[in-house]
């Protein structure tokens, strides 16, 4: 591989390792402050880092009113609402369970492509979607599928995490036209800025500002990791890697993310590694692989 390819592989690996640990860092921060405060602090740092990157790369440009409205919609969906769902869900959901559920996002992207763009699914991709659904049920019930008959769907936060997956898929689909017109770093800077501003409205309506003074060293480490690495450097690295590597090759790196979350959650938070969760997670990744698998011959997908 060339030097540029090696750099892209490093950047992609760094991004997925960082994002895999983000669920654990969020749990650490949530032990001390509210979900809204976590999101606000995280993206305040992320906006600063992306802003510096945009200026350093000579990509800064003021958006037009039309673009600003577009970025505002993306910011609300991908930052404000999405991160509220995940942070609030993680109050009760396990970090490892959250990572497995979030891994189903490509499945929802395929479904959105079918609903919105009239893309064909095919029986093979439908099989993948069904497998991913079974895997999610195994993960959230910890193997006790009979509990579903009683109306129990894992922890209360698991449902919010499950909603966040199709929401991110919808955000991703809406982002595609913008990424064809704007440099990725600049676009994410404006999207993140708009989302952070919307989150500010929520923050100042509650005791969020006062909570910042309650953060201990571990709380600041959690928030700092989320802001500097997850919302700043990882985004920059991921989009840089996307320029150098094919999207299909880059997507493989995302399979590492939930595995990282399981290991880090066990080490840092003491979450148990259950056989049912590993089995469910393997089925989810299998289903996602089938959904993303390129057609080998006409009629498969």
N, C-alpha and C positions, 0 to 999 in steps of 0.2 A: 504493500500500500504506500501511496505517496505521503509526504509529510502533512499535507492539508487534510488528507483522509484520516490520518492518525489523530490529528487535532480534533476533527469533527467527531470521531468515535469517543475521544476523551470527553468532549463537551456533552455529548448525548448521555454518556454513562454518568457523568457528574450530575446532570439534570435529573435523571430518573432516580438515582440514589438519594438525592436531596428531597425530591418529591415523595419518595417512599417514606422518609423519616419525618415528613411534615405533619402527618397525622399524630405522631407521638409528641412532637414539639407543641402542637395545638393542645393536646391533653394536658401537658405540663403547664402551659400558660392558663388554661381554663380552670386549673385548681386554685387560681388566685384572682382572676378577673373575669368579667362577663364576656360572652361571645362577641358582642358588638365592639367592645374595647380591644379585644384581640385582633379582630379584623381591621379596625381603624389604625392601630399601631403598626400592624404588619404592612399595610399598603401605604402608609405614610413613608415608611422606609423604602418600599418597592418603587414608589413614584420618584423619590429622590435619586435612587440608583439608575433607573431607566432614563430619567431626565438628563443626568450626567452623561450617560452612554449616547443618547441622541445628539447632544451638543458636541461631544468629543468626536463623533463620526460625521459631523457636518450635515446631519439629517433634519435639523430643526426647521420647522415651517409651521406657520399658524394655519389651522384648519378653517375652511369655509363654514358657513352656517349649516349647510346641508351635511357636511362631514361631521360637524360638531353634534348635530342631532343623532346621527348614526352612531357615533362613539358613545353618546349618552345612553342609548338603548343597550349597546353592548356592555357598557360599564355597569349598568344596573343588573343585567342578567348574569354576566360572567364574574363580576366582583361582588357587588352588594348582596344580591339575592343568593347567588351560589355559595359564597363564603358564609353567609348567615345560616344557610341550610346545613353546611358541613360543620361549622363551629358549634351551632346549637345541637346538632345531632351527636357530636362527639362528647357532649356533657354526659350522656348515658351510654352511647355506643362504644364498643371497643375499637381501638385504633386498627387492629388487624382486620376485624370484620369490615370496617369502613373501607379499607384498601381493597379488599376483595370485591365489594359492591361497586366501588368506583371503577374497577377494572372492566365492568360491563358497558362502559360508555360507548365503545365502537359498535356494540349491538344496537343501541338506541340510535346511533348515527345511521346505521343501515335501515332501520325502521323509518326514520325521518326522510331518508332518501326515497323510500317507497311511497310514503304519504305525500311528501311535498314536491318531489322531483319526478315521481312516477317511474323510479328505477325498479327493475325487476329483482325480486328476491330469489326465486328458485327454490326447489325443495331442499337443496343442500344447505343453503344459508338459513332456511327455516329450521332445519335440524340443529344448526349451531345456536340459533336464538333459543330454541327449546332447551338445549343442554345448559346454556348460560343461566336460564331461569331456574332449572333444577339445582344448579350449583349454588345460586344465591339462597335458595330455600334451605339447602343443607348448611350453609354458613350461618345464616341468621338464627336458625333453630338449633344449631350445634348438633345436628344429626337427629333431632327429635321431630321428625316430620309430622308425627301424630298430634303435636301441639297446635298445628295449624287448624285442625278441626275445631279446637276450642277458641279460635279467633286470636291466638297469640302469634305475633310476628316479631320474635326476638325482642331486643331492647326498644324502648320508646324512640330512641334516636335513630334506629336502623331505618325507619320509614322515611325520615328526613334525608338521610344519606341516599336512599334509593331514589328519591325525587331529584336529588342533585345530579344524578347520572344523566337522565334525559335532558335536564336543564343545560348541562355542559355540552351535550351533543347538539342541542338547539343553538347554543351560543357559537359553537364551532362552525355549524352550517352557515349561520348569519355572518360569520367573520370572513368567510372565503372571498366574497367580492372585494372587501376592503383590503385584504392581503395582496390582491392582484394590482391594487392602485397605490398602496403606501408601503414604505419600508416597514418590516414587521416590528422592529424596536420602537419606531416612532408611533405606529398605530397602537401598540400595547401601552405606550406611555400615556397617550390620551385616553384610552379605554380605562386604564387603571386609575388615572386622575379623576375621571368622571365617577367611577365606582367609589373611590375614596371620598369624594365630595358628598355623594348620596349617603354613605355610611356616616359622615360627619353629622348629618341631620338627625340620624338615629342616636348618635353618641350624645349630643348636647341636649337631648330630651330626657336623658336619664342620668344616673350617677357615674357615667363612664369616665369622665375626666378625673374625678376624685379617686377612682380606682387605680389610676396609674401610679399614684404614690404608694400603693399597697404592694407593688411588685417587689419580690425578693430577688436575690441573685439568680435562682433557678428560673423564676418567672421571666426575668429579662433575657436569660439565655434562650428560653423557648421562643419568646417574641422576636429576639434578634435573629435567631436562626430562620424563622419564618420570613421576616422582612428582608434581611440582607441576602440570604441564600435562595430561599424558595420563591419569593416574589421579585427578586432582583436579578441576581447572577444566573439562576437556572433558566429563567425566561430568555435572557440574552444568549446563553449557550445553546439552548434548544433551537432557537430560530437560526442561529449561525450554522448549526449542524444540518438543519433542514436545507440550507443553501448548497451544502457540499455532498449530502447523501440523498439517495432516492427516498421518497416518502415511505415506500413499502419496507425498505431496509431499516429506516429510522423507527418505524412503528414497532419493530421487534423489541427494541429496547424497553418499551413500556411494559412488557411482560415481567420485567425484573422488579418493577415498582412494588407490587403487593408482597412479593417475597421478602424484599427489604423491610417493609412495614412489619411483617410477622416477626422477623428476627429482632428488630430494634424494639418492638413493643414487648417482646418477651424479656429482653435484657434490661430495658429502662423502666418499664411499667410493671413487669412481672405478669403480663398476660399469658395464660396457658396456651401452649401450642396443641390444639386438639386434632385428633385424627380426622374427625368429621369435617373440621374447617379446612384442613389440608386437602381432603378428598373433594370437598365442595369447591375449593379454590382451583384445584386441578381441572375440574369439570368446567368451571367458568372460563379458564384460559383456553381449554380445548374448544369450547363453543365460540369464543372470540376469534380464535385462529381460523375456525371453519368459516365464520362470517367474513373475515378479511382475506381469506385464501383466494388468490387469483384463479380465474377459470382456466382449466386445462384443455377443455374442449367445449364446443358450442352446446349450450343447453344446460350446463351444470349450474351456472349462477345467472 
